[in-house]
Amino acid sequence: MAASPQTLRAPLRTILRAKWTILGNHVAAIRSHFLIHLFVGLGVLFLLIGGGLAFFQWLFLGLMGFEPFGPLLMDRLTGLVFMAFFSMLVFSNLVITLSTTYISKEIDFYMAQPVPHAVTFTVKLVESIVYSSWAFVMLSFPLFVAYGNARGAGWTFYALCALLIVPFVILPAGLGALLTMIVSALLPARRSRLLTILFGLALLTGGAVAIRLMGGQPLARQAVREFDFAEMLNFLEVGSSPLLPSLWLREGVLAAAQGDAGAFLFWWLMLATSAMMSLQLCAWLIPALFYRGWCLTHDSPAGPTAGSRGGVFAAVDRCLAWLPLTTRTFLAKDMRTFWRDPSQWSQLIMLFGLLALYIVNIRNAAQQSAVIGLFVGRFQHVIAFFNLGSTCFILSILTTRFVYPSLSLEGRQFWAVGLAPLRREAVVWEKYWVCWIAAVLMCEPLMVLSNLILGVGGTMMLVSTVTVAVIALGLTSLAVGLGALTPNFAEDNPARIANGLGGTLNVILSLLYIGATALLMFVPARLADLGQIDTSPYWQRWGAFHIAALVLINAAVIAVPMALGLRRWRRMEFV
Amino acid sequence: MSAPIVQLRNLTKVFGSNIAVDHLDLDVEAGEVFAFLGPNGAGKTTTIRMMTGLIRPTGGEVFIGGFDIQGRAIEAKSLMGYIPDHPYLYEKLSARDFIHFVGDLRQIPRPLQEERMMDHFDLFGLSHAADHLIENFSHGMRQKLVFTAALLHRPRLLLFDEPMVGLDPKSARIIKQIMRRHAGRGGSVFLSTHQLAVAEEVADRIGIIAKGQLIFLGRLDELRQRGRAAGTLEDLFLELTGEPPGEIAV
């Protein structure tokens, strides 16, 4: 039986009030490290918003100068970016709903209280919307500002964009929650890993099919050479099906910029009514599916764990027989604990899903860069550097989320590891090399594949693959070193450890490191592309300075955090 | 005579090929402390989690105060206070915030929440930490806070899953007194434990579960009588549950 709104209101208010208090206490805890957080916050704002704004301003203002095709191209590109955002929002909502609404221990607490299931679900849906959309809001902000600037829009444009964003982030949350609810209620037992894999595969397949089917044709390179704008714009119709919410947002933004109130209202209503419908469908299905699905995800069959005696783990153990026994022991333990923790898994799958989406998008970017290259000089090189930066950015998220908490998680087991006849630092070095090898194995194929898709030359291929390997070393050093410097032994949830002060510091230092390295490489390359560098002594000194700065920054990032972390780890007291 | 506060009817839970609880029939009366004993993995926690609605039974039914926990969950949960074996707490709330949170969920007026909270905090020696964040609490302090939260709405039924773990002797004694006082006032306590001494001290009736099946149900004196034949209560418990005595050569 569905609960009435009156019975839902009081517990909903109570829970949201408690969440607010928790947020307040988090902020109060930050006060003692206010300067560090201010520095971290400003750094992130500067890098993400400032960098994004500079890029989009440069691109949009460049395109707007080429009437009549430039503005049209800008709109189509904006639509493609919105489509990528929408796919990411649906995907992240699927995974976040699964972990917060079904696997979280907090739900056990609510279930034991006289709280209607609809309230529990609503609270978690709100959390899911917040967790999954803040990145979209951050990333889309520079896009909206640059778009508004390029079109000379007034302040009402930005207010209207804010109105469009609200249903645009609610709709994927509603769809993600709906899909999670249905699948959880249908699967017969705890199948979190299977569930996330299924979600991932379904979404990726669906996304790839949608991109292929929903408008647009593959772009013939001949079209670019022959300046065939009709065919180029047809290619950029990818994702322009009237059924896609990203198109509704694109059209709404265009209407807002042009001051067309009727068109804006129409597209806003398309988004708002769809978002409301997704929530209403959730509300209808909660009584029948939510509790059932939640119970099913907690029904774990007792008995031996798959692979505990043989199978894949034993095969991997045999393959690693050449390693020293202690290294092998740590590796065996890390592999098994990682594989058997669904919360780790779901997030890794999400990241791999994002990577796959990235590859799909880079294909589009390759063809778009050919079109934009007609307007903006050597744009393919800009995209290649952007690709290098993006790969390193993805790696920094991985090292913060998975590598940084790894030493904190060892703290509780230190009665076993710490009393073993080993040097204390052994565990730190094990994390370091395993993480670096894993990072290289993941990022190098990604780099090579995306470079091949972009069609970059041999020099850029060599430079980017070497850069990724070196930056992986630096990012691993930062994550492991800071993990040893600022461990949190009280927490056993790796996501929470990564979200703490040390994890935040790791993100900002990683971004600064990537930003500095990318800038020191990009500026000379871009100036050379534009023919503004010659072999005069001035430019030789300038080049030597860039190389020295590059080497110095990388050497410092690779060596200093590990040295500090190892020193702290040797002196650590495990109270 | 009023209906039993807890009625378990043919209660069964199967995980894969493992029968965790096997056709369990059990009543707990008002004014009774019932101790549910069994070795590790016998099915005690699974039974309690089915009683609270945290797990759905594979078969059978649970009635709390006459309300089916599956069909009338809100009414049934309003009657119980539950102390899980691993309670979830919000680390960034203070003890007072947490009690207000639980009290508001159960719609208890704030002044009454404060009064009852301070009574229990004084009893447990927790008053000095009322406004400290839970993240700074020791295991025992957390356990005391969970007790306070579970007792806040004066439930008719208290469900305790291994409640003595981590408590100092004084707090453990207070908890035992609370159980007896609760039963004395007409409430009921369902206590899951593997500590025979605790059961002996507070329970009116004892149920012993092993491999999901109820293998003994009776009053404490009945168990004691059987115990005399077997040796100590511990010997009887091991005999009933089929556990090897675990003797080692000295």
HADDOCK unambig.tbl for C-alpha pairs under 7 A between the chains (distance, minus, plus):
assign (segid A and resid 11 and name CA) (segid B and resid 105 and name CA) 5.38 0.50 0.50
assign (segid A and resid 14 and name CA) (segid B and resid 101 and name CA) 6.50 0.50 0.50
assign (segid A and resid 14 and name CA) (segid B and resid 104 and name CA) 6.20 0.50 0.50
assign (segid A and resid 14 and name CA) (segid B and resid 105 and name CA) 6.36 0.50 0.50
assign (segid A and resid 18 and name CA) (segid B and resid 101 and name CA) 6.35 0.50 0.50
assign (segid A and resid 21 and name CA) (segid B and resid 93 and name CA) 7.00 0.50 0.50
assign (segid A and resid 22 and name CA) (segid B and resid 92 and name CA) 5.22 0.50 0.50
assign (segid A and resid 22 and name CA) (segid B and resid 93 and name CA) 5.70 0.50 0.50
assign (segid A and resid 25 and name CA) (segid B and resid 92 and name CA) 5.95 0.50 0.50
assign (segid A and resid 26 and name CA) (segid B and resid 92 and name CA) 6.71 0.50 0.50
assign (segid A and resid 105 and name CA) (segid B and resid 88 and name CA) 6.61 0.50 0.50
assign (segid A and resid 106 and name CA) (segid B and resid 88 and name CA) 6.36 0.50 0.50
assign (segid A and resid 108 and name CA) (segid B and resid 54 and name CA) 6.70 0.50 0.50
assign (segid A and resid 109 and name CA) (segid B and resid 88 and name CA) 6.30 0.50 0.50
assign (segid A and resid 111 and name CA) (segid B and resid 54 and name CA) 6.26 0.50 0.50
assign (segid A and resid 112 and name CA) (segid B and resid 52 and name CA) 6.00 0.50 0.50
assign (segid A and resid 112 and name CA) (segid B and resid 54 and name CA) 6.77 0.50 0.50
assign (segid A and resid 112 and name CA) (segid B and resid 77 and name CA) 6.78 0.50 0.50
assign (segid A and resid 113 and name CA) (segid B and resid 77 and name CA) 6.12 0.50 0.50
assign (segid A and resid 114 and name CA) (segid B and resid 74 and name CA) 4.67 0.50 0.50
assign (segid A and resid 114 and name CA) (segid B and resid 77 and name CA) 5.27 0.50 0.50
assign (segid A and resid 114 and name CA) (segid B and resid 78 and name CA) 5.72 0.50 0.50
assign (segid A and resid 114 and name CA) (segid B and resid 106 and name CA) 6.92 0.50 0.50
assign (segid A and resid 115 and name CA) (segid B and resid 74 and name CA) 6.79 0.50 0.50
assign (segid A and resid 295 and name CA) (segid B and resid 55 and name CA) 5.78 0.50 0.50
assign (segid A and resid 295 and name CA) (segid B and resid 56 and name CA) 6.25 0.50 0.50
assign (segid A and resid 299 and name CA) (segid B and resid 15 and name CA) 6.34 0.50 0.50
assign (segid A and resid 300 and name CA) (segid B and resid 15 and name CA) 6.24 0.50 0.50
assign (segid A and resid 301 and name CA) (segid B and resid 15 and name CA) 4.41 0.50 0.50
assign (segid A and resid 301 and name CA) (segid B and resid 16 and name CA) 4.66 0.50 0.50
assign (segid A and resid 301 and name CA) (segid B and resid 18 and name CA) 6.97 0.50 0.50
assign (segid A and resid 302 and name CA) (segid B and resid 15 and name CA) 6.36 0.50 0.50
assign (segid A and resid 302 and name CA) (segid B and resid 18 and name CA) 6.36 0.50 0.50
